[in-house]
Amino acid sequence: MTERLPPHVFRRRGFRALRRMTERQRAIFWAMRFEEIDYPTLGRRHGISAEEVEAEFAAALTLFMRFIDTPEPWWRRFWPW
């Protein structure tokens, strides 16, 4: 991302990305970002391997960045959600 987004646009796109993630992806993304937990600990928490945690986090991060970087269509100004 070469330019900074206004906070309200970043927040709106971020919430939209979080809604598109699966429940497990959202939980892992949230834990990695705010709780700073490592892969093996998250794997034990969710009952999956550390490699699967890594794959879920990568998918969630890819989805999040795609939503942040993609410009919104013009009609989002009138219907933001």
N, C-alpha and C positions, 0 to 999 in steps of 0.2 A: 504494500500500500504506500503510494508515494506522497499522498497528502492526508492530512488529518481530517477525520469526519467530525462534524458537530456532535456533541454528546448525545443529543436526542436521536439522531440518526443511527449512531453506533448502538445505542441501547435498543432501539426498535429492531434493528437487524439482528442483534445478539439474541433478543427474546424470540424472534422468529426462528433462528437457528436452533435454539434450545427446544422449541416445540417440535421441530422436525427430527430430533434425535430420539433413539429408542430410550426406554427407561434406564437400561443398563449403561448405555453410552452417556446419558445425562448424569447419572450418579458417579460414574468414573471420572468424567470431565470435571465435575464439580469438586470431587475429592482431590483430584490431582492439582487443580487450580487453587483451591482455598484451604484445604487441609494439609497439603504437601505430603501425601502418603505415597510410599513406593509401590512398585508393581506387585511384589510378592504379598504384601499386606492387603492390598486391594483384591488380589486373587483369592486369598483366604476368606475375605469378607464376602465375596460374591460366589465363592465355590467354583472358581475357574483357575486356569494356570496363568502364570505371569505373562506368557506369550499372548494369551487371549486378551488379557487386560491391555497389553501394549497395542494389539490390533484394534480393540474397541476404542481406546483413546485416540489412536491415529485416525480412525474413521470419524470420530466426533470432532477432532481438531480440523480435519479436512472440510467437513460440513460447515463448521463455524467460520472458517476462513473464506470459504466460497460465498457464504451469505454476506460477510462483511465486505468483501471485495466487489461483489456484483452490484452494479448500479440498479436502483429501483426503477420500475416503470413509472411513467408520468402520472398514471392514475392513482398511485399510492398517496399522492398529496391530498386526494379527496377521500380515500378509503384506506387509512394507514394500516389496519390490521387485517 
